[in-house]
Amino acid sequence: MIELDNIRFCYRRKGLPALDGVTATLDPGIYLLAGENGAGKTTLLHIIAGVARPASGTCRIDSLDPASDNPAEKGNIFMLEENMRVPAKTIRKFAEIHSRFYPDFSAERFLANLVTFGLSGDEKLTSLSFGNHKKSLLAYALALGVDVLLLDEPTNGLDIQSKESLRRMIAECTSDHQTVIVATHSVNELDKLFDGAMIMEKSHLLYAATEDDTVGALAFRTRRNPAENALYYETVPGGALCIEPADGDDEPTRVDWRLLYSALHSPRRDALLGYLTKRKALRTDNSMTD
């Protein structure tokens, strides 16, 4: 479990907070971390990875500080930076050296991931295109078996087919005890993969919830005309994509994270968040009286 409690972080050269009051709890699963460039996504990943310390607030992974110097804890977390470069000629050579620090690394999974991406692992990293370099690192990172895997903009440089391969690979490589956080500003590229999401804007966390909690509160529907009670909608050819209050009598709908992201970055944000706050308070009151 990852617990973030009122995280605040500032870069000295700017003085402005890169993160301000970020609070969330993540159980094992695959999570979207969405926000525009500069929203604070990478900074938050750095804090979870233990390579940066918050100015105030706390980050805990299974009640432990990820910034501790305990080597065993470091072997349970890995962050793949957006433009990460490794000190080895090939990804196989890097894996041979680096994987010793990760006890659950699977060489078989690593090789299978490379094959999926059409690589052997013996290619010189310096001669690879940006996209193939990214594929090499993803093949390795997804074979580490770490409890917490952090992927920063993993789809940058990948073509459409490779993005689909990555989607399947993340699902296949993730076990029930692992937490994978995928940070991106392109929300729809790995849709239908996520168990939950954190949505950010300008150093603030606007929304954090699982898919189950989200569909318990919101319904995502396509209609010819928006319903009167729609909290947000976008017109599309032949109709509208709508976010509506969930009706307990209806079948739950699948979350459209891209649509929710757009709603939370629109003039309808305050109305949407206000509804969610009231609904949460009502559910809390009902549970206390039961």
N, C-alpha and C positions, 0 to 999 in steps of 0.2 A: 504494500500500500504506500502511495506517495501522498504526503500531507504537506500542503503549502499554507502557511498561516501568516497573513498580512505582510507578504514579502514586499520590500522596497529596496530598490537598487538605483544608484546614480553613477554616471561616469564623470570623473573629476573634471575632464577637459570641457564638458558641456554644463555640468551643474544641474541639469534637468533630470528628473527621474526617468529611467528606462523602464522601471516597473514601479507601480504605486498601488499598494494595498491588495496584492494578488493573494486570494485565498481559494483553495480547492482541495478536494480529496479524490484520489484516483485509485480504484481497485484494479486488479489485473485486467487487461483487455487492450484493445487497439484504439487509440484516441487521435482525433484530429486536433491540431493546434493551429488555428487560423487567424490571420490578421494581415493587414497591409504591410508593405515594407516599412520597417522602423517602428512597428507596433510593440516590439519587445519580445518576440518569439525566441530568437536566438539567445538573448540574455536569460530568459527563463530556463531554456535548456541547459545553459552553462551552470546555472545554480543547481538544477536537479542533478547534473553530472558531477557536481562537486568541484568544478574548476573555477567557480566564482562564489563569493560569499555575499549574502544580502547585507545591506546597510542596517536593516532592521527586519524583524520577523524571522520565521524559522522554516526550514525545509527538512523533512524527515522521510526516510525510506525504511519502512518496517521499524519505525521508532529510532533509527540511526541517522546520524549526520553524514550525508554523502561527501562532505568536504573533509572528513577525517582522513588521517594518514594510514588507516588500516588497509594493508594490501588485499586482504580477503574481500573487503567491501568494494574496492576498486575493480575486482574481478567480476562483480555482479552488475556493473554499469558500463555502457559504451555509448558514446555519442559520435555519430558520423557527421562531420561538419560539411557545409555546402561545397566548399572548394578544398577539401582535405587532400593533402599530398603526403605520401609515405616514403620513408628513407630506404627504399629497396628497388631493385631493378624490375622485379615482377611481383604480382600479387601473391603467387605461390610462395616466393621467398619471404615476403612480408608475413604471410600466414605462418610459415614455419617458425619464425622468430617470435612474432607477437602473440600467437595463440597460446603460448605456454602460460600466459597469465590468466587464461580463461578456461577453467576446468571443464566446462560443459561444451566446449567447441566441438563441432562435428565435421571432421574432414570429408566424410561422405556427403553431407549436406552442402558443404562448400563447393565440392566438385560438381554436384548436381545443379547448383545455382549457376555456376559458370557455364555449364552446357546449355541451360535454359536461355542464357543471354548470348549464346553463340560464341563463347570464349573458351580458351584452353587454360588460361592462367599463366602461360609462359610468355605472353606478349610483353615486350618492354613497355613499362608504364609511360615512359617519356615519349614513346612513339604513338600512343593511343590517342584517338580523338577525345574530346571532352566527354562525350556521351559514353564511350566504351570504358574510359577511365572510371566514370561514375558507376557503371555496371560492375566493374571488378570489385570496387569497394563495397557495393551493396551485396554482392554475392558473399563476400567475406563477413560483413557485419551481421547478416541474417543467419549465419551459421554459428555464431558465437554462443548462442543459448543463454545469454545474460538475462537476469531478472528484469532489468530496465534497459531498453534500447531506444535511443533518441535519434531520429532521422531528420536532419535539417534540409528542407527543400530537396527531397530525394528524386523528384521527377524532373528537375532542371537538366536539360541536355538529352532527355530520353525521347525517342519517337513514340508514336501511338502504340505500336505493337509492344515495345519494351515497357511502356507504362502498364499495359495489361498484364504482361509477364510479371512485373513487379507486384501488382495487386495480388495475383495468385500466390506469388512467392511469400509475401508477408503473411498471408492467411495460412499457408502451409507450414511456415517456419515458426509460428507463434503457438506456444503451449498455454495451458490454462493458468499457469503461475506467472507468466510474463506480462510486463506492461510495455507496450510500444507506443511512442508518441511521434506522430508525423507532423512536422511543422511545415506549413505551406501558405502561400498567398493565393494559390490556385485551388480553390476548395473542391471543385467538381472532378478533379483528375483521378482520385482514388475513392470515389463515392461508393456506397454500399459495402464498404470495408469496415467502417468504424463502429465501435461499441459506445462511443461517446465523443464529446468535443469540448474544447475550450476555445472561446472566440474572444479575440482581443482587439482593442483600438487604442492607440496612443498611450501605451504603458498601463492601461487598465484592462482588467478581465471583465468583459461584459456578460459572459454566460459560461457556465460550466455544468454539464449534466450528462448522464448516460442516455443512450437511445431510449431505454425503457422509461426513464423519468420524463424524457421529452415527449414521447408519444402518449404518455399518461396525461399530459397537460395540453398538447397541441395536436391538431389534425392537419395533415398536408394533403390537399385535394386539388384536382383539376376540374374546373367547372366552366360551363359556357358563359355564365355571368357570376361575378363574385357574390357570395352570400352577404347579407346585411351585417352579419356579426363578424366578418372577416377582419382579422387583426392586421393582415398585410396581404397584398396580392400584386402580381405582375401580369400584364396582358401578354398573351402569346397568340399566334395564329389560331383562330377558332375558339378561343376561350381565355381562361385565366388560371394561373397557378396561385393557390390560396393557402394561407395559414389561418386556421380557425380554432376557436376553443374546442378542446376534445369533448366529445359526448360519450359518456360511459356506455351508452347503449349501442354504439357503433363499433365495428371492427377497428382495431388500432391500425394506423397507417404508418408506412415507413418514413423515417425522417429524411427530408430533403435538406441536407446541411447547407448546400449552396443557397437555397431560398432563405433559410433561417439566417445565414450570414448576411445576405442582402437586406433582410428586414432589420437586423440589428445595426446596420449602417445606413439606415434610412430615417426620414422624419417620423416614422411610425415606431421608432425604437422605444421611446418612453412609454407609449401606450402598451406595447408588447410586454416590456419588463414590468410595468405596473400590474398588468393582468397576472403575470407569472408570480409576482410577489404576493398578491392577494390570494391567489389559488393556494400557494404554499402555506400561507398563514391559516387559511381555512382548513386545510388538511391537517395542520398541526393541532388546531383547536379541536377538531373532530376526534383525532387520535387520543387526546388528553381526556376527553369526556367519555370515551368508550370503556 
